Amino acid sequence: MNEFLRQFVKKTIFKMIDNVPEWQVREYALGWYAKGILTEEDLEEIEEKYNKPEEPVVEENEITEEVAEEPIEEASEEIPNESEVE
């Protein structure tokens, strides 16, 4: 096996990961695996790049415990009904 070609293909694949859809990266890698250039260990490295634990996403409209514990103040002004306005 040509080690230079193997390293070249791996470097190319790792650069593709941020710029190309995942299925295309996997298809490309499997093509080189089928030709005997990439090894199972190389495919595992590629798999690890996609299996990073995701950071939890915090929604802007989520209520935190701090906000939920604050008392709700009632409005001091009363709103007049229609008969009082006339």
Secondary structure, 3 states (H helix, E strand, C coil): CCHHHHHHHHHHHHHHCCCCCHHHHHHHHHHHHHCCCCCHHHHHHHHHHHCCCCCCCCCCCCCCHHHHHCCCCCCCCCCCCHHHHC
